[in-house]
Amino acid sequence: MVRDWTRVETWRFFEPPNGGGNNDYAFVATRLFGSVQRTAPAYDLTAALQYVQFGGLPSDAVGPGPLGTGAVYYAHAGRSDSHQVYLRYANVRFKRLVPHTTIQVGRMPYASGGEAASTNPKIEAVRAQRIAARVIGEFGWSIYQRAYDGVRVDTASRRWTATGFAFHPTQGGFEDDRHGTFFAMLPTVRQYAQSALYSQMNNTDLFAQLLARPRTNMNVRLDWHRVGLATSSDGWYYGSGATQEHGTIFGCATRPSFGATHLATIGEGSVDYAIAPHWSVNGYLAVARAGGVVKPAFAGHTLTFAYLENVLQF
């Protein structure tokens, strides 16, 4: 299989105070994925390479903190044209070593909460939108993604299924002498926060959502969110977990709450349109109004984030 994502992102983050970073920018990125697979009665073998290329990443979109995803990508790469070819997957799944059990070894994908499918479409829809990859995932929307080096064991009987997964763990978390913070390890944050403005750590999210399919080849999603902190002693947490094996970037960070709990009110919408069986176009737009957590740190109180993505698959 060969799949190519090409995306243009544009950000107008909350305007920083005088002396702050660049909050208004756009960049382009492409992700080319190629895989081969061999299936046999006793085993499945999978290997995949991925090439990533950026253009126009902002070098000055920091202060206070990263001002959108462009700043985060640049911080990891240290250059505006970040690019890399790397081994995405390389694993073998044994199907006959142990009865009713499969054992997968190597570099592989994994998303917590998605181990065994049910036969109920409604349960599957809830799981895909509200459970899968909440704690551990690949961060599939990001241009650079995760995979896991380890061992996975799946076993099943007539009444139950079980999955065990061992991989090299991340380190870290957020703790202080007043309260502990739920740490989602390696989540796929954007699945639950499409604006990429916050993570699912010690927050509240009151939302309404509309999913529509006006045509067989078109999906529409509209969301409204009122996002807050669990308490005023929490921080504005953002990020998607560990992203570097070496270096000083952890992958999660925080801004202070200034004693407030209301982070932002967000309206967002997306359209996915399949032009042909192997070609689709996706668009997204979010507008956020700052709450009491944001206003003391930023001069502007409106954020706009949008992207347009072209996807080809063969």
Backbone as numpy.savetxt, mean C-alpha at the origin, in Angstrom:
# Nx Ny Nz CAx CAy CAz Cx Cy Cz
3.72 -14.36 -17.96 2.87 -13.17 -17.96 3.76 -11.92 -17.96
3.35 -10.93 -18.71 4.02 -9.63 -18.72 2.96 -8.58 -18.41
3.30 -7.69 -17.45 2.36 -6.63 -17.07 3.12 -5.33 -16.86
2.57 -4.24 -17.41 3.21 -2.93 -17.28 2.21 -1.93 -16.72
2.63 -1.25 -15.63 1.88 -0.14 -15.07 2.64 1.14 -15.37
1.98 2.14 -15.93 2.57 3.46 -16.10 1.64 4.47 -15.43
2.19 5.25 -14.52 1.34 6.12 -13.69 1.93 7.52 -13.62
1.06 8.52 -13.71 1.41 9.91 -13.46 0.71 10.34 -12.17
1.48 10.78 -11.18 0.92 11.25 -9.92 1.13 12.75 -9.80
0.13 13.43 -9.27 0.26 14.86 -9.00 -0.19 15.14 -7.58
0.63 15.92 -6.86 0.37 16.23 -5.46 0.32 17.74 -5.25
-0.63 18.17 -4.46 -0.62 19.49 -3.85 -0.92 19.26 -2.37
0.13 18.99 -1.62 0.00 18.67 -0.20 -0.44 19.92 0.56
-0.81 19.75 1.83 -1.09 20.92 2.66 0.09 21.88 2.57
-0.18 23.15 2.32 0.91 24.11 2.15 1.68 24.27 3.44
2.99 24.07 3.40 3.80 24.20 4.62 4.02 25.66 4.99
4.49 25.94 6.20 4.82 27.32 6.57 6.04 27.81 5.81
6.35 29.08 5.94 7.53 29.65 5.27 8.78 28.83 5.62
9.56 28.54 4.58 10.76 27.73 4.78 10.52 26.24 4.66
9.27 25.84 4.44 8.95 24.42 4.28 9.28 23.92 2.89
8.95 22.64 2.66 9.29 22.01 1.40 8.32 22.31 0.28
8.62 21.74 -0.87 7.79 21.88 -2.08 6.59 20.95 -1.97
5.39 21.52 -1.91 4.18 20.72 -1.74 3.40 20.52 -3.03
3.89 21.08 -4.15 3.14 21.06 -5.41 4.04 20.50 -6.50
3.81 19.27 -6.92 4.69 18.62 -7.90 3.97 17.47 -8.58
4.59 16.92 -9.62 4.10 15.74 -10.32 5.29 14.89 -10.73
5.07 13.61 -10.87 6.13 12.71 -11.35 5.48 11.56 -12.11
6.30 10.84 -12.87 5.84 9.70 -13.65 6.64 8.47 -13.24
6.01 7.32 -13.31 6.69 6.07 -12.95 6.13 4.93 -13.77
6.95 3.93 -14.00 6.51 2.72 -14.68 7.05 1.50 -13.96
6.27 0.44 -13.96 6.66 -0.81 -13.33 6.38 -1.94 -14.31
7.43 -2.62 -14.74 7.31 -3.71 -15.71 7.59 -5.03 -15.01
6.63 -5.93 -15.06 6.70 -7.21 -14.36 6.62 -8.34 -15.37
7.54 -9.30 -15.25 7.52 -10.47 -16.12 7.71 -11.73 -15.30
6.90 -12.75 -15.56 6.98 -13.98 -14.77 6.83 -15.21 -15.66
7.38 -16.31 -15.18 7.21 -17.62 -15.81 6.81 -18.60 -14.71
6.05 -19.61 -15.11 5.59 -20.59 -14.14 5.52 -21.97 -14.78
5.93 -22.96 -14.03 5.80 -24.34 -14.46 4.97 -25.09 -13.42
3.96 -25.80 -13.89 3.08 -26.56 -13.01 3.21 -28.04 -13.33
3.45 -28.83 -12.30 3.57 -30.27 -12.42 2.75 -30.92 -11.30
2.46 -32.21 -11.41 1.66 -32.86 -10.36 2.27 -32.74 -8.97
3.59 -32.73 -8.87 4.22 -32.74 -7.56 4.68 -31.36 -7.10
4.76 -30.38 -8.01 5.29 -29.08 -7.62 4.84 -28.00 -8.58
4.92 -26.75 -8.11 4.75 -25.56 -8.94 6.00 -24.71 -8.78
6.52 -24.19 -9.88 7.73 -23.37 -9.86 7.41 -22.01 -10.46
7.76 -20.95 -9.73 7.46 -19.58 -10.17 8.70 -18.71 -10.06
8.95 -17.90 -11.09 10.04 -16.93 -11.06 9.56 -15.65 -11.75
9.99 -14.51 -11.22 9.56 -13.23 -11.79 10.62 -12.16 -11.58
10.78 -11.29 -12.58 11.63 -10.12 -12.49 10.76 -8.87 -12.58
11.25 -7.78 -11.99 10.52 -6.53 -12.06 11.49 -5.37 -12.31
11.08 -4.47 -13.20 11.87 -3.27 -13.50 11.03 -2.05 -13.15
11.63 -1.13 -12.42 10.97 0.11 -12.01 11.77 1.30 -12.51
11.05 2.31 -13.01 11.70 3.54 -13.49 10.84 4.75 -13.10
11.47 5.74 -12.46 10.79 6.99 -12.12 11.34 8.12 -12.97
10.56 9.18 -13.06 11.02 10.42 -13.67 10.41 11.61 -12.96
11.23 12.56 -12.57 10.73 13.79 -11.98 10.42 13.75 -10.50
11.01 12.82 -9.75 10.78 12.81 -8.31 11.31 14.11 -7.69
10.56 14.70 -6.76 10.99 15.98 -6.17 12.08 15.78 -5.13
13.10 16.60 -5.19 14.20 16.52 -4.22 13.97 17.41 -3.01
12.93 18.25 -3.05 12.73 19.25 -2.02 11.35 19.20 -1.37
10.67 18.06 -1.46 9.30 17.96 -0.94 9.27 17.43 0.49
10.09 18.02 1.34 10.17 17.61 2.74 10.14 18.85 3.62
9.32 18.84 4.65 9.27 19.90 5.63 7.91 20.58 5.69
7.16 20.30 6.79 7.49 19.35 7.85 7.12 17.92 7.45
8.07 17.01 7.49 7.87 15.64 7.09 7.74 15.51 5.58
7.60 14.29 5.06 7.45 14.10 3.61 6.11 14.63 3.13
6.13 15.38 2.04 4.92 16.00 1.49 4.43 15.17 0.31
3.90 13.98 0.59 3.37 13.11 -0.44 4.32 11.98 -0.78
3.86 11.09 -1.66 4.63 9.89 -1.98 5.90 10.18 -2.76
5.91 11.27 -3.53 7.13 11.61 -4.27 8.30 11.85 -3.34
8.06 12.48 -2.21 9.12 12.73 -1.24 9.64 11.43 -0.65
8.73 10.47 -0.44 9.13 9.18 0.14 9.98 8.39 -0.85
9.56 8.34 -2.10 10.34 7.63 -3.12 11.74 8.25 -3.25
11.79 9.59 -3.25 13.10 10.25 -3.40 13.99 9.97 -2.20
13.43 9.96 -1.01 14.22 9.71 0.19 14.88 8.34 0.15
14.20 7.36 -0.42 14.77 6.03 -0.52 15.86 5.94 -1.59
15.65 6.64 -2.70 16.57 6.51 -3.84 17.68 7.55 -3.85
17.38 8.75 -3.36 18.35 9.83 -3.40 18.56 10.41 -4.78
17.64 10.17 -5.71 17.74 10.69 -7.07 16.35 10.79 -7.69
16.20 11.70 -8.65 14.89 11.94 -9.24 14.49 10.89 -10.27
15.46 10.14 -10.79 15.17 9.13 -11.81 15.43 7.73 -11.26
14.99 7.48 -10.06 15.19 6.17 -9.42 14.79 5.03 -10.35
15.64 3.99 -10.42 15.32 2.84 -11.27 16.04 1.61 -10.72
15.47 0.45 -11.01 16.06 -0.79 -10.51 15.42 -1.99 -11.20
16.25 -3.02 -11.43 15.78 -4.34 -11.84 16.03 -5.29 -10.67
15.03 -6.03 -10.25 15.23 -6.91 -9.11 14.37 -8.17 -9.23
14.76 -9.17 -8.47 14.06 -10.45 -8.45 12.79 -10.29 -7.63
11.65 -10.39 -8.28 10.36 -10.21 -7.59 9.94 -11.48 -6.86
9.94 -12.60 -7.56 9.59 -13.89 -6.97 10.55 -14.96 -7.48
10.78 -15.97 -6.65 11.48 -17.18 -7.06 11.18 -18.23 -5.99
10.23 -19.10 -6.28 9.80 -20.05 -5.27 9.31 -21.35 -5.89
9.29 -22.38 -5.08 8.76 -23.67 -5.49 7.75 -24.12 -4.44
6.64 -24.65 -4.91 5.59 -25.14 -4.02 5.46 -26.64 -4.21
5.73 -27.38 -3.13 5.65 -28.85 -3.16 4.25 -29.29 -2.73
3.68 -30.20 -3.53 2.28 -30.58 -3.31 2.10 -32.02 -2.84
3.18 -32.79 -2.78 3.04 -34.20 -2.43 3.97 -34.65 -1.31
4.70 -33.74 -0.70 5.60 -34.16 0.36 4.86 -34.67 1.59
3.74 -34.00 1.92 2.92 -34.37 3.07 1.46 -34.41 2.61
0.69 -35.43 2.99 -0.71 -35.52 2.56 -1.52 -34.28 2.98
-2.35 -33.81 2.07 -3.26 -32.68 2.31 -2.51 -31.40 2.68
-1.25 -31.29 2.29 -0.42 -30.15 2.68 0.44 -29.70 1.52
0.58 -28.37 1.36 1.53 -27.82 0.40 2.59 -27.03 1.17
3.82 -27.07 0.67 4.93 -26.37 1.29 5.59 -25.50 0.21
5.63 -24.20 0.45 6.19 -23.25 -0.51 7.46 -22.64 0.09
8.53 -22.62 -0.69 9.83 -22.15 -0.20 10.41 -21.16 -1.21
10.98 -20.06 -0.70 11.65 -19.10 -1.57 11.12 -17.70 -1.37
11.22 -16.87 -2.40 10.70 -15.50 -2.38 9.30 -15.52 -2.97
8.32 -15.04 -2.19 6.93 -15.23 -2.58 6.06 -14.06 -2.14
4.86 -13.95 -2.69 3.91 -12.96 -2.19 3.20 -13.49 -0.95
2.69 -12.58 -0.13 1.88 -12.99 1.02 1.04 -11.81 1.48
-0.23 -12.10 1.83 -1.12 -11.11 2.41 -1.90 -11.77 3.53
-1.76 -11.25 4.73 -2.49 -11.81 5.87 -3.99 -11.63 5.66
-4.76 -12.60 6.14 -6.21 -12.54 6.01 -6.74 -13.07 4.70
-5.86 -13.46 3.80 -6.32 -13.96 2.50 -5.87 -15.37 2.22
-5.63 -16.14 3.27 -5.03 -17.46 3.08 -5.96 -18.47 2.41
-7.21 -18.55 2.85 -8.13 -19.57 2.32 -9.43 -18.90 1.90
-9.85 -19.16 0.68 -11.06 -18.55 0.15 -12.30 -19.30 0.63
-13.38 -18.56 0.85 -14.66 -19.16 1.18 -15.47 -19.32 -0.11
-16.62 -19.92 -0.01 -17.50 -20.08 -1.17 -18.59 -19.01 -1.20
-18.53 -18.05 -0.27 -19.55 -17.01 -0.17 -19.02 -15.72 -0.77
-19.58 -15.24 -1.89 -19.07 -14.02 -2.53 -19.11 -12.79 -1.62
-20.12 -12.70 -0.74 -20.22 -11.55 0.15 -19.10 -11.55 1.18
-18.79 -12.73 1.70 -17.67 -12.82 2.64 -16.36 -12.48 1.95
-16.20 -12.95 0.73 -14.97 -12.67 -0.01 -14.83 -11.17 -0.29
-15.94 -10.49 -0.59 -15.88 -9.06 -0.85 -15.46 -8.29 0.40
-16.03 -8.67 1.56 -15.66 -8.01 2.82 -14.20 -8.28 3.16
-13.79 -9.51 2.97 -12.40 -9.85 3.30 -11.41 -9.10 2.41
-11.71 -9.01 1.11 -10.81 -8.34 0.19 -10.68 -6.85 0.51
-11.78 -6.21 0.95 -11.77 -4.77 1.18 -11.41 -4.39 2.61
-11.66 -5.26 3.60 -11.54 -4.84 5.00 -10.60 -5.68 5.85
-10.10 -6.80 5.34 -9.28 -7.69 6.16 -7.92 -7.96 5.52
-7.92 -8.35 4.24 -6.69 -8.81 3.58 -5.61 -7.74 3.61
-4.39 -8.15 3.96 -3.19 -7.30 3.93 -3.22 -6.16 4.93
-4.12 -6.19 5.89 -4.19 -5.11 6.89 -2.97 -5.13 7.81
-2.46 -6.33 8.14 -1.31 -6.44 9.03 -0.03 -6.71 8.24
-0.10 -7.64 7.28 1.06 -7.99 6.45 0.61 -8.03 5.00
1.33 -7.35 4.12 0.98 -7.37 2.71 2.15 -6.92 1.85
1.92 -6.85 0.54 2.97 -6.49 -0.40 2.99 -5.01 -0.76
2.02 -4.25 -0.28 1.84 -2.85 -0.69 1.76 -2.79 -2.21
0.76 -3.51 -2.75 0.67 -3.72 -4.20 0.54 -2.47 -5.03
-0.01 -1.37 -4.46 -0.20 -0.15 -5.25 1.12 0.60 -5.45
2.03 0.48 -4.52 3.30 1.18 -4.59 4.09 0.75 -5.83
4.88 1.66 -6.38 5.69 1.31 -7.54 6.76 0.28 -7.14
7.47 0.56 -6.07 8.31 -0.47 -5.46 7.45 -1.26 -4.49
7.64 -2.59 -4.46 6.78 -3.43 -3.63 7.60 -4.36 -2.75
6.89 -5.09 -1.91 7.52 -6.09 -1.05 7.30 -7.49 -1.60
8.23 -8.38 -1.25 8.01 -9.82 -1.33 8.62 -10.39 -0.05
8.42 -11.68 0.17 8.87 -12.28 1.42 9.72 -13.51 1.15
10.89 -13.56 1.77 11.75 -14.73 1.70 11.43 -15.61 2.90
10.95 -16.81 2.64 10.58 -17.65 3.76 9.98 -18.96 3.34
9.18 -19.53 4.24 8.51 -20.82 4.04 7.05 -20.66 4.41
6.18 -21.18 3.56 4.74 -21.16 3.81 4.22 -22.60 3.77
3.39 -22.96 4.75 2.80 -24.28 4.82 1.28 -24.13 4.91
0.55 -24.76 4.00 -0.91 -24.77 4.01 -1.39 -26.21 4.14
-2.27 -26.44 5.10 -2.83 -27.77 5.29 -4.33 -27.66 5.48
-5.06 -28.68 5.09 -6.53 -28.61 5.12 -7.14 -29.98 5.39
-8.32 -29.93 6.01 -9.16 -31.11 6.17 -10.55 -30.75 5.68
-11.52 -31.59 5.93 -12.88 -31.30 5.46 -13.48 -30.09 6.17
-13.06 -29.84 7.40 -13.70 -28.82 8.22 -12.85 -27.57 8.46
-11.58 -27.62 8.19 -10.75 -26.47 8.51 -9.54 -26.41 7.59
-8.96 -25.23 7.56 -7.69 -25.01 6.86 -6.76 -24.22 7.79
-5.47 -24.40 7.61 -4.50 -23.68 8.44 -3.31 -23.30 7.58
-2.74 -22.12 7.88 -1.57 -21.62 7.17 -0.51 -21.20 8.17
0.70 -21.64 7.92 1.84 -21.17 8.70 2.85 -20.51 7.77
3.41 -19.38 8.21 4.30 -18.62 7.35 5.45 -18.07 8.19
6.67 -18.40 7.83 7.85 -17.90 8.53 8.70 -17.10 7.56
9.07 -15.87 7.95 9.87 -15.02 7.09 10.75 -14.12 7.95
11.70 -13.45 7.33 12.59 -12.56 8.07 11.78 -11.35 8.54
11.63 -11.14 9.85 10.73 -10.10 10.35 11.34 -8.71 10.33
10.45 -7.70 10.37 10.90 -6.32 10.56 11.09 -6.06 12.04
11.64 -4.91 12.37 11.81 -4.50 13.75 11.19 -3.13 13.93
10.82 -2.82 15.16 10.37 -1.47 15.46 8.93 -1.42 15.89
8.49 -0.23 16.21 7.14 0.03 16.68 7.15 1.38 17.35
6.01 1.77 17.84 5.92 3.06 18.51 5.44 2.83 19.93
6.27 3.21 20.89 5.93 3.06 22.30 6.37 4.31 23.04
5.64 4.67 24.08 6.11 5.68 25.01 5.64 5.28 26.40
5.86 6.14 27.41 5.55 5.76 28.77 4.10 6.02 29.15
3.28 6.40 28.16 1.87 6.68 28.45 0.93 5.68 27.81
1.27 5.20 26.63 0.38 4.26 25.95 1.17 3.52 24.88
0.71 2.35 24.51 1.31 1.60 23.42 0.52 1.85 22.15
1.15 1.63 21.01 0.51 1.86 19.73 0.43 0.56 18.94
-0.75 0.24 18.46 -0.89 -0.91 17.58 0.05 -0.74 16.39
0.83 -1.77 16.13 1.81 -1.70 15.04 1.46 -2.74 13.99
1.11 -2.29 12.80 0.62 -3.18 11.75 1.72 -3.84 10.94
2.94 -3.83 11.44 4.07 -4.55 10.86 4.36 -4.12 9.42
3.79 -4.83 8.45 4.09 -4.62 7.04 2.80 -4.55 6.23
1.97 -3.57 6.49 0.64 -3.56 5.86 0.65 -3.05 4.43
-0.48 -3.25 3.76 -0.75 -2.58 2.49 -1.64 -1.40 2.82
-1.02 -0.28 3.21 -1.76 0.84 3.78 -2.78 1.41 2.82
-2.43 1.58 1.55 -3.34 2.31 0.66 -4.64 1.56 0.41
-4.68 0.28 0.68 -5.93 -0.47 0.55 -6.99 0.07 1.50
-6.55 0.65 2.62 -7.47 1.17 3.63 -7.39 2.69 3.79
-6.43 3.31 3.15 -6.29 4.77 3.17 -5.83 5.19 1.78
-6.78 5.35 0.86 -6.42 5.58 -0.54 -5.67 6.89 -0.75
-5.88 7.85 0.13 -5.17 9.12 0.01 -3.70 9.01 0.41
-3.30 7.87 1.01 -1.92 7.65 1.49 -1.51 8.70 2.52
-2.49 9.29 3.20 -2.23 10.37 4.14 -2.00 9.88 5.56
-2.44 8.68 5.87 -2.37 8.17 7.24 -2.30 6.64 7.20
-1.92 6.05 8.32 -1.90 4.60 8.44 -2.93 4.17 9.48
-3.10 2.87 9.64 -4.14 2.34 10.53 -3.60 2.10 11.94
-2.93 3.08 12.50 -2.38 2.94 13.84 -3.03 3.97 14.76
-3.77 3.48 15.75 -4.40 4.34 16.77 -5.19 5.49 16.16
-6.05 5.14 15.20 -6.87 6.19 14.62 -8.34 5.75 14.57
-9.19 6.68 14.21 -10.61 6.41 13.97 -10.92 6.81 12.53
-11.84 6.11 11.91 -12.17 6.39 10.51 -13.66 6.18 10.31
-14.41 7.27 10.35 -15.83 7.24 10.04 -15.98 7.46 8.55
-16.60 6.51 7.85 -16.63 6.64 6.40 -17.93 6.14 5.80
-18.19 6.62 4.60 -19.28 6.13 3.76 -18.69 5.82 2.39
-19.19 4.77 1.77 -18.60 4.31 0.51 -19.69 3.88 -0.46
-19.50 4.24 -1.71 -20.39 3.82 -2.78 -19.58 3.09 -3.84
-19.98 1.87 -4.16 -19.36 1.10 -5.23 -20.40 0.91 -6.33
-20.05 1.23 -7.55 -20.99 1.14 -8.66 -20.30 0.54 -9.87
-21.10 -0.10 -10.71 -20.61 -0.67 -11.96 -21.57 -0.26 -13.07
-21.44 0.99 -13.57 -22.37 1.47 -14.58 -22.29 0.72 -15.89
-21.12 0.11 -16.18 -20.95 -0.72 -17.36 -20.15 -1.94 -16.96
-20.21 -2.98 -17.76 -19.51 -4.22 -17.42 -17.99 -4.04 -17.38
-17.49 -3.04 -18.08 -16.04 -2.79 -18.12 -15.63 -1.56 -17.32
-16.50 -1.10 -16.41 -16.20 0.10 -15.63 -16.62 -0.08 -14.18
-15.69 0.25 -13.27 -15.98 0.24 -11.84 -15.75 1.64 -11.28
-16.68 2.09 -10.46 -16.61 3.42 -9.86 -16.66 3.26 -8.34
-15.81 4.01 -7.65 -15.80 4.01 -6.18 -15.76 5.44 -5.68
-16.66 5.78 -4.75 -16.69 7.09 -4.11 -16.63 6.90 -2.60
-15.77 7.66 -1.92 -15.60 7.54 -0.47 -15.64 8.91 0.18
-16.16 8.93 1.41 -16.05 10.09 2.30 -15.51 9.58 3.63
-14.47 10.23 4.16 -13.85 9.80 5.41 -13.69 10.98 6.36
-13.97 10.73 7.61 -13.58 11.66 8.67 -12.59 10.92 9.57
-11.32 11.26 9.43 -10.25 10.51 10.08 -9.76 11.26 11.31
-9.62 10.55 12.42 -9.13 11.16 13.64 -8.14 10.27 14.35
-7.55 10.77 15.40 -6.68 9.99 16.26 -7.50 9.39 17.38
-7.07 8.23 17.87 -7.80 7.57 18.93 -7.88 8.45 20.18
-6.79 9.11 20.52 -6.77 10.07 21.63 -5.84 11.22 21.24
-5.93 12.31 21.96 -5.10 13.47 21.65 -3.64 13.24 21.99
-3.33 12.18 22.76 -1.93 11.87 23.06 -1.29 10.98 22.00
-2.07 10.55 21.02 -1.52 9.80 19.89 -0.86 10.74 18.91
-0.18 10.15 17.93 0.42 10.94 16.87 -0.30 10.71 15.55
0.02 11.55 14.57 -0.46 11.37 13.20 0.52 10.39 12.54
0.16 9.13 12.56 1.04 8.08 12.05 0.83 7.91 10.54
1.91 7.70 9.83 1.82 7.46 8.39 2.96 6.55 7.98
2.81 5.92 6.82 3.82 4.98 6.34 3.26 3.57 6.25
4.05 2.68 5.67 3.58 1.31 5.40 4.58 0.27 5.88
5.29 0.57 6.95 6.20 -0.43 7.53 7.56 -0.42 6.87
8.40 -1.34 7.35 9.80 -1.37 6.94 9.94 -1.46 5.42
10.86 -0.65 4.89 11.08 -0.60 3.45 12.54 -0.77 3.06
13.45 -0.83 4.03 14.87 -0.96 3.73 15.51 -2.03 4.61
16.38 -2.83 4.01 17.16 -3.78 4.79 18.28 -3.08 5.54
18.84 -2.03 4.93 19.88 -1.23 5.56 19.53 0.24 5.38
19.97 1.07 6.31 19.71 2.50 6.20 18.97 3.03 7.40
18.59 4.31 7.33 17.97 4.98 8.46 16.47 5.19 8.30
15.90 4.79 7.16 14.47 4.97 6.94 13.73 3.74 7.44
12.84 3.94 8.42 12.12 2.81 8.99 10.90 2.42 8.17
10.18 3.38 7.64 8.99 3.09 6.86 7.71 3.55 7.51
7.75 3.86 8.79 6.63 4.48 9.51 7.17 5.70 10.25
6.37 6.74 10.34 6.79 7.95 11.04 5.55 8.62 11.64
5.77 9.71 12.33 4.65 10.38 12.99 4.88 11.89 13.02
3.77 12.62 13.02 3.75 14.05 13.31 2.96 14.24 14.60
3.21 15.32 15.35 2.51 15.51 16.62 1.03 15.84 16.43
0.25 15.61 17.49 -1.19 15.85 17.43 -1.57 17.27 17.84
-0.68 17.97 18.54 -0.95 19.31 19.07 -2.19 19.31 19.97
-2.43 18.15 20.61 -3.55 18.05 21.54 -4.91 17.88 20.89
-4.95 17.71 19.58 -6.22 17.55 18.85 -6.42 16.10 18.45
-7.61 15.78 17.97 -7.89 14.42 17.49 -8.38 14.37 16.05
-8.95 15.46 15.52 -9.46 15.45 14.15 -8.30 15.65 13.17
-8.01 14.63 12.36 -6.91 14.72 11.39 -7.35 15.40 10.11
-8.35 14.85 9.43 -8.78 15.42 8.15 -10.12 14.84 7.75
-10.81 15.57 6.91 -12.02 15.09 6.23 -11.68 14.95 4.76
-11.93 13.77 4.19 -11.43 13.43 2.86 -12.58 12.97 1.97
-12.66 13.54 0.79 -13.55 13.05 -0.26 -12.69 12.52 -1.40
-13.01 11.33 -1.88 -12.17 10.73 -2.92 -13.01 9.86 -3.84
-12.50 9.69 -5.06 -13.20 8.87 -6.03 -12.22 8.25 -7.01
-12.59 7.09 -7.54 -11.76 6.42 -8.53 -12.62 5.76 -9.58
-12.06 5.65 -10.78 -12.72 4.98 -11.91 -11.72 4.02 -12.54
-12.11 2.76 -12.70 -11.32 1.75 -13.41 -12.06 1.38 -14.68
-11.42 1.57 -15.82 -12.08 1.34 -17.12 -11.25 0.38 -17.95
-11.83 -0.75 -18.31 -11.17 -1.75 -19.15 -11.47 -1.43 -20.62
-10.46 -0.95 -21.33 -10.64 -0.60 -22.74 -10.69 -1.86 -23.59
-9.87 -2.83 -23.25 -9.80 -4.11 -23.96 -9.39 -5.18 -22.95
-9.47 -6.47 -23.33 -9.11 -7.52 -22.37 -7.71 -7.37 -21.76
-6.78 -6.78 -22.49 -5.41 -6.65 -21.99 -5.01 -5.20 -21.68
-5.99 -4.30 -21.65 -5.67 -2.88 -21.50 -6.73 -2.20 -20.65
-6.26 -1.51 -19.58 -7.18 -0.76 -18.73 -6.55 0.56 -18.31
-7.41 1.51 -17.95 -7.00 2.84 -17.49 -7.69 3.11 -16.17
-6.92 3.62 -15.19 -7.46 3.88 -13.86 -7.17 5.32 -13.46
-8.15 5.97 -12.86 -7.96 7.33 -12.39 -8.43 7.49 -10.96
-7.79 8.43 -10.23 -8.13 8.63 -8.82 -7.96 10.10 -8.48
-8.85 10.63 -7.61 -8.76 12.00 -7.14 -9.19 12.05 -5.68
-8.40 12.73 -4.84 -8.74 12.94 -3.43 -8.56 14.40 -3.08
-9.49 14.91 -2.28 -9.39 16.26 -1.73 -9.60 16.14 -0.23
-8.67 16.67 0.55 -8.74 16.59 2.01 -8.74 17.98 2.62
-9.56 18.15 3.66 -9.57 19.38 4.43 -8.96 19.10 5.80
-8.04 19.94 6.21 -7.29 19.72 7.43 -8.15 19.85 8.67
-7.82 18.99 9.65 -8.43 19.08 10.96 -7.47 19.72 11.94
-7.81 19.63 13.22 -7.02 20.29 14.25 -5.63 19.73 14.43
-5.40 18.48 13.98 -4.07 17.89 14.06 -3.14 18.53 13.02
-3.68 18.87 11.86 -2.89 19.36 10.74 -2.66 20.87 10.81
-3.67 21.63 11.19 -3.64 23.09 11.06 -2.47 23.77 11.77
-2.05 23.34 12.97 -0.93 24.04 13.60 0.40 23.90 12.86
0.55 22.83 12.06 1.84 22.57 11.40 1.90 23.07 9.97
0.74 23.40 9.38 0.71 23.77 7.96 -0.04 25.09 7.77
0.44 25.87 6.81 -0.20 27.15 6.50 -1.47 26.96 5.68
-1.46 25.97 4.80 -2.63 25.67 3.97 -3.42 24.52 4.54
-4.71 24.50 4.29 -5.59 23.52 4.92 -6.29 22.62 3.92
-5.83 22.60 2.67 -6.42 21.73 1.64 -5.33 20.92 0.96
-5.59 19.64 0.78 -4.68 18.74 0.07 -5.40 18.15 -1.13
-4.69 18.06 -2.25 -5.22 17.42 -3.45 -4.20 16.39 -3.96
-4.69 15.21 -4.24 -3.84 14.14 -4.76 -4.60 13.44 -5.88
-3.94 13.25 -7.02 -4.58 12.59 -8.16 -3.56 11.78 -8.93
-4.04 10.75 -9.60 -3.16 10.02 -10.51 -3.97 9.42 -11.65
-3.26 9.16 -12.75 -3.82 8.47 -13.91 -2.87 7.33 -14.24
-3.42 6.13 -14.42 -2.59 4.95 -14.59 -3.04 4.14 -15.81
-2.07 3.71 -16.58 -2.32 2.86 -17.75 -1.73 1.49 -17.47
-2.52 0.42 -17.68 -2.10 -0.94 -17.36 -2.25 -1.82 -18.59
-1.16 -2.48 -18.98 -1.17 -3.45 -20.07 -0.75 -4.80 -19.52
-1.44 -5.85 -19.94 -1.12 -7.20 -19.43 -1.30 -8.24 -20.55
-0.31 -9.14 -20.65 -0.36 -10.17 -21.68 0.05 -11.50 -21.06
